[in-house]
Amino acid sequence: MPAATQQHTGTVDTGLATAAEKVSLLAAQHAAEADATRKLSPEVVTAIREAGFARHFVAAHLGGAEGSFDELTRAVVTVGESCPASAWCASLSAFSARFASHLPAEGHQAIWGPSPDAVVATALMPAGRARQVDGGWLLSGRWSYVSGIDFADWALVCAAVAGPDGPPQLRFFALPQGTYTVVESWDSIGMRATGSHTVVVEEHLVPAHLSFDRADMISGRNATSDLSAHNVPFQAVGGLTFIAPVVGAAVGALAATAAALTGRKRSQAAELAVVRASGRIDAARHLVGQNAEVLDRRLFTPEHMARNERNATYAAEAATEAVGLLVKAAGTGGLGEAHALQRFWRDVTSATSHVALQYDTAARKNYSAVLLGPEA
């Protein structure tokens, strides 16, 4: 693990951003194959793990890096410039460890005691049911779209638990590899290599130390860790987990288009499209960086958290528009199966369909209240 150094911003440089450049180079070599086979190559998976993505938010006493949101975001964008699917899995491996930090201390030891580089794959949407029994919780259910489950050491899933009074409560449950079944159900046209398959659990006993209340993760209250990154309201994250790989993909699409057009006779329309696309990509990158700054500076006001949601959804919109412009600029050749641009285009289209990057589900209500005040 590289020695940590202090940056001028006051945050610790763990070396992840530099390591990400090497991951990006390797991922570029395997990107077309990963897209065709719908799997990241073992070499790329190993590189993501060794670079430090999974340990980025893990506590130092467990061998983790205790890194910043800004450094992680820059590293994910870098990998996304070569292979958005690799960047998506790298991002989720980091953020999943942050979610799992809400487990009791014994749960931390179970996951990261053997290695701080343990990869956790998370199903954020609740599904299935659990009931409390002697020794823990009896869990059953099916969870879709669990990215990175192909090579995860643990799955973190959310299920409903019947409460003594009132509606069911929601809890997360950590499951070691071998206690669940993976059904290969991911068939999206883009982000093919994320391995976002379905996890199936049938009547599995989850010990109490491998479960926590979802409300703690949503509020950002962490009873077992006082690390800054472990105490962040879920709203404040504002889709950063998912938008950083998209921005990287848009940057990669711009580079692929430039490579295709450089040295060729081109039209004013193509030049205009590239310039317009570049502006949208720069704007998206700026807004994503702004979100990371809010998290690192702990600016958890309603205004900042709602703006983070707006930033992520707008960045998704801008990236989608940018890649559309680039496809038009590149022409028919850009859509050839051998051309990287068509892969970036499909990846951005697929990734931005995520619920965390939609205005209606992630930004409209909260940020309109900031701009317009409470609804009459």
Secondary structure, DSSP 4 states (H G I P E B T S, - for coil): -PPPEE-TTSSEE-SHHHHHHHHHHHHHHHHHHHHHHTS--HHHHHHHHHHTTTTTTS-GGGT-----HHHHHHHHHHHHTT-HHHHHHHHHHHHHHHHHTTS-HHHHHHHHSS-TT--EEEE-S--SEEEEETTEEEEEEEEEEETTGGG-SEEEEEEEE--SSSSPEEEEEEEETTSSEEE-----SSSGGG--EEEEEEEEEEEGGGEEEHHHHHHT--SS---GGGS--HHHHTTHHHHHHHHHHHHHHHHHHHHHHTTS---HHHHHHHHHHHHHHHHHHHHHHHHHHHHHTT---HHHHHHHHHHHHHHHHHHHHHHHHHHHHH-GGGGSTT-HHHHHHHHHHHHTTSGGG-HHHHTHHHHHHHHH-S--
